[in-house]
Amino acid sequence: LTYKASWSAQSLNGGRMVMDDFQALAPNGDAISSFVTLRTYSEATKRWEMAGLQALQPSIPAQWHGVATDDGMLLHALATLPDGQRVHTRIRFFDIAPESFSWESSASFDAGQTWRKTASLQARRKAGTDARAAAPARLVSAIPKLASLDIERSLAFFEKLGFRRRGSYPDYGMIERDGVQIHFWLCTDARIPRETGCRIAVQGIETMFEACSELGIIHPNGTLEGKPWGVAEFSVLDPDGNLITFQQPAN
């Protein structure tokens, strides 16, 4: 059988997640099948972690993940049918170009020993829907990049504040907490970090202040207080002297 279909996608959370909706269409254009997925790349597993459900047909929950390949992307799912049978599904994206891609789905009912092709498609971007040209420019976040005399030491310091590592290299480091990132570049001039810093907006500033006070990192002149410009704020110093100010709207 041959069907026409549509595929739309949008980014969420500052581009960190993607939600897409694949719909198979009847000859009159009505959707007869819709599969919606939500995916995000995990630094921990080094793969795309995914969740997907059928919207117009009975849905069978499945465990999804995806990895990049030399020629595209490979998705894998494991589902259990109502009769207890386990089904492996793999979907391969290939021949990927700015305006088109190919897609092929296969299923296995014997734990991956044999596979049979279940579907394939040729996708082309719909005329007039070039998202790169049509979408208005929009700022989604700012990432401060601070000078560091020792990348490992800088990352370890911010881990005490609840941040986690996104990447660590000899001359560059990245940490993140609650969607807020800070990057570090390796610097050999100790004067630079003592003259730089950044501001981070928070919720629950009293709790954050208490945690930083226990670590003994509050700037001597940076205790928690209200400011005339309408925020409550406090400041800490990292090991190299970068001034990090946490702020929250007053009241």
C-alpha positions as CSV (number, residue, x, y, z in Angstrom):
1,L,0.0,0.0,0.0
2,T,1.1,3.5,-0.7
3,Y,0.0,6.5,1.3
4,K,0.8,10.2,1.3
5,A,2.0,11.6,4.7
6,S,3.0,14.7,6.5
7,W,5.8,15.2,9.0
8,S,6.1,18.3,11.2
9,A,8.5,19.2,14.0
10,Q,9.2,21.9,16.5
11,S,12.0,22.6,19.0
12,L,11.3,23.1,22.7
13,N,13.2,24.3,25.7
14,G,15.6,26.5,23.9
15,G,16.3,23.8,21.2
16,R,17.2,21.1,23.7
17,M,14.1,19.0,22.8
18,V,12.3,18.2,19.6
19,M,8.6,17.2,19.2
20,D,7.5,15.8,15.9
21,D,4.2,14.5,14.5
22,F,4.1,12.0,11.6
23,Q,0.7,11.5,10.0
24,A,-0.3,9.0,7.3
25,L,-3.1,10.5,5.2
26,A,-6.1,9.1,3.5
27,P,-6.8,9.9,-0.2
28,N,-9.0,12.8,0.9
29,G,-6.2,14.2,3.0
30,D,-7.5,13.2,6.5
31,A,-5.0,11.8,8.9
32,I,-5.6,8.1,9.5
33,S,-2.5,7.5,11.7
34,S,-0.5,9.9,13.8
35,F,2.6,9.1,15.8
36,V,4.0,11.8,18.1
37,T,7.5,11.7,19.5
38,L,9.4,13.8,22.0
39,R,13.2,13.5,22.0
40,T,16.2,15.0,23.6
41,Y,19.9,14.2,23.4
42,S,21.4,12.8,26.6
43,E,25.0,13.5,27.5
44,A,24.9,10.6,30.0
45,T,23.9,7.9,27.5
46,K,25.4,9.6,24.4
47,R,22.2,9.0,22.4
48,W,18.7,10.4,21.7
49,E,16.2,9.4,24.4
50,M,12.7,9.3,23.1
51,A,9.1,8.8,24.0
52,G,6.4,8.2,21.4
53,L,2.7,7.4,21.3
54,Q,0.1,6.8,18.6
55,A,-2.6,9.6,18.6
56,L,-5.2,8.1,16.3
57,Q,-4.9,4.4,16.9
58,P,-4.5,2.1,19.9
59,S,-1.0,2.8,21.3
60,I,1.5,0.3,22.6
61,P,4.1,1.9,24.9
62,A,7.7,1.3,23.7
63,Q,11.2,2.1,24.9
64,W,12.8,4.3,22.2
65,H,16.3,5.6,21.6
66,G,18.4,6.8,18.7
67,V,22.0,7.2,17.7
68,A,23.8,8.9,14.8
69,T,25.3,6.6,12.1
70,D,27.8,7.3,9.3
71,D,25.0,7.8,6.8
72,G,22.2,9.2,9.0
73,M,20.4,8.1,12.2
74,L,19.2,4.8,13.6
75,L,16.2,4.5,16.0
76,H,15.4,1.5,18.0
77,A,12.3,0.6,20.0
78,L,11.3,-2.4,22.1
79,A,7.5,-3.0,22.8
80,T,5.5,-5.7,24.4
81,L,2.2,-6.7,22.7
82,P,-0.9,-7.5,24.7
83,D,-0.2,-11.2,24.2
84,G,3.2,-10.8,25.8
85,Q,5.2,-11.0,22.5
86,R,8.2,-8.6,22.4
87,V,8.7,-6.7,19.2
88,H,11.9,-4.9,18.2
89,T,11.6,-2.0,15.7
90,R,14.4,-0.1,14.0
91,I,14.0,2.9,11.9
92,R,16.8,4.1,9.7
93,F,17.1,7.7,8.3
94,F,19.5,8.1,5.4
95,D,20.2,10.1,2.3
96,I,19.6,13.2,4.4
97,A,19.7,16.5,2.6
98,P,18.4,20.0,3.4
99,E,15.2,19.4,1.4
100,S,14.7,15.7,1.7
101,F,15.5,12.4,3.4
102,S,14.7,8.7,3.2
103,W,13.3,6.5,6.0
104,E,12.9,2.7,6.4
105,S,11.3,0.7,9.2
106,S,11.9,-2.9,10.0
107,A,10.5,-5.2,12.8
108,S,11.8,-8.3,14.5
109,F,9.8,-10.8,16.5
110,D,12.7,-13.1,17.4
111,A,14.9,-10.7,19.5
112,G,16.7,-9.3,16.4
113,Q,17.7,-12.5,14.8
114,T,15.7,-11.8,11.7
115,W,14.1,-8.6,10.4
116,R,11.4,-7.8,7.9
117,K,10.8,-4.5,6.3
118,T,7.5,-2.9,7.4
119,A,7.5,0.5,5.8
120,S,9.5,3.1,3.8
121,L,9.1,6.6,2.7
122,Q,10.7,9.4,0.7
123,A,10.3,12.8,2.3
124,R,10.5,16.2,0.7
125,R,10.1,19.6,2.4
126,K,6.8,21.1,1.5
127,A,7.0,24.1,-0.8
128,G,7.1,27.4,1.2
129,T,8.0,25.7,4.5
130,D,11.7,26.2,4.7
131,A,12.0,26.8,8.4
132,R,15.4,28.3,8.1
133,A,14.2,31.0,5.8
134,A,10.7,31.5,7.2
135,A,11.1,31.4,10.9
136,P,11.8,34.8,12.5
137,A,15.1,35.1,14.4
138,R,14.5,34.7,18.2
139,L,17.0,34.8,21.1
140,V,16.5,31.7,23.3
141,S,19.3,31.9,25.9
142,A,22.6,33.5,26.8
143,I,25.6,31.4,27.9
144,P,28.3,33.2,29.9
145,K,31.9,32.2,29.0
146,L,34.3,32.8,31.9
147,A,38.0,32.7,32.2
148,S,39.5,29.8,34.1
149,L,43.1,29.2,35.2
150,D,42.3,25.5,35.8
151,I,39.3,23.9,33.9
152,E,39.0,20.9,36.2
153,R,39.1,23.1,39.3
154,S,36.4,25.4,37.9
155,L,34.1,22.5,37.0
156,A,34.6,20.8,40.4
157,F,33.7,24.1,42.1
158,F,30.4,24.5,40.3
159,E,29.5,20.9,40.9
160,K,29.3,21.8,44.6
161,L,26.6,24.2,43.6
162,G,24.5,21.5,42.0
163,F,25.7,22.0,38.4
164,R,26.6,19.0,36.3
165,R,29.3,18.6,33.6
166,R,28.2,18.9,29.9
167,G,31.8,18.6,28.6
168,S,35.4,18.8,29.8
169,Y,38.4,19.4,27.5
170,P,42.0,20.5,28.2
171,D,41.2,24.1,27.3
172,Y,37.4,24.3,27.6
173,G,34.7,23.2,30.0
174,M,30.9,23.3,30.2
175,I,28.5,22.9,33.2
176,E,24.7,23.1,33.5
177,R,22.0,23.3,36.1
178,D,18.2,23.7,35.5
179,G,18.9,24.5,31.8
180,V,21.4,27.3,32.7
181,Q,24.9,26.8,31.2
182,I,28.2,28.3,32.1
183,H,31.3,27.8,29.8
184,F,34.9,28.2,30.7
185,W,38.0,28.9,28.5
186,L,41.5,28.2,29.7
187,C,43.3,31.4,30.6
188,T,46.9,32.0,31.7
189,D,46.5,35.6,32.9
190,A,45.2,35.6,36.5
191,R,44.1,39.2,36.2
192,I,41.3,38.4,33.7
193,P,39.0,36.3,35.9
194,R,39.3,38.8,38.7
195,E,37.7,41.4,36.4
196,T,34.9,39.3,35.0
197,G,31.7,37.6,36.1
198,C,28.0,37.0,35.2
199,R,24.5,37.1,36.6
200,I,22.2,34.2,37.0
201,A,18.4,34.6,37.7
202,V,17.1,32.1,40.2
203,Q,14.0,31.0,42.1
204,G,14.4,30.3,45.8
205,I,17.2,32.7,46.3
206,E,17.2,32.2,50.1
207,T,17.9,28.5,49.7
208,M,20.6,29.2,47.2
209,F,22.2,31.8,49.6
210,E,22.2,29.3,52.5
211,A,23.9,26.6,50.4
212,C,26.6,29.0,49.2
213,S,27.1,30.4,52.8
214,E,27.7,26.8,54.0
215,L,30.5,26.5,51.4
216,G,32.0,29.8,52.6
217,I,32.1,31.3,49.1
218,I,30.0,34.5,49.6
219,H,31.8,37.6,48.4
220,P,32.7,39.8,51.4
221,N,30.5,42.6,50.0
222,G,28.0,40.3,48.3
223,T,25.6,39.2,51.1
224,L,21.9,38.7,50.2
225,E,20.1,42.0,50.1
226,G,17.5,44.0,48.1
227,K,18.7,46.4,45.4
228,P,17.2,49.7,44.2
229,W,16.8,48.2,40.7
230,G,14.1,45.7,42.0
231,V,16.0,42.5,42.8
232,A,17.3,40.6,45.7
233,E,20.9,39.4,45.0
234,F,24.1,38.0,46.4
235,S,27.4,37.2,44.9
236,V,30.1,34.4,45.2
237,L,33.6,34.1,44.0
238,D,34.9,31.1,42.1
239,P,38.4,29.9,42.7
240,D,39.9,32.2,40.1
241,G,38.0,35.3,41.2
242,N,35.1,35.3,38.7
243,L,32.1,37.1,40.4
244,I,28.9,35.2,40.1
245,T,25.8,37.1,41.1
246,F,22.5,35.3,41.8
247,Q,19.4,37.4,41.6
248,Q,15.7,37.1,42.0
249,P,12.9,39.8,41.5
250,A,12.3,41.4,44.9
251,N,9.0,40.2,46.6
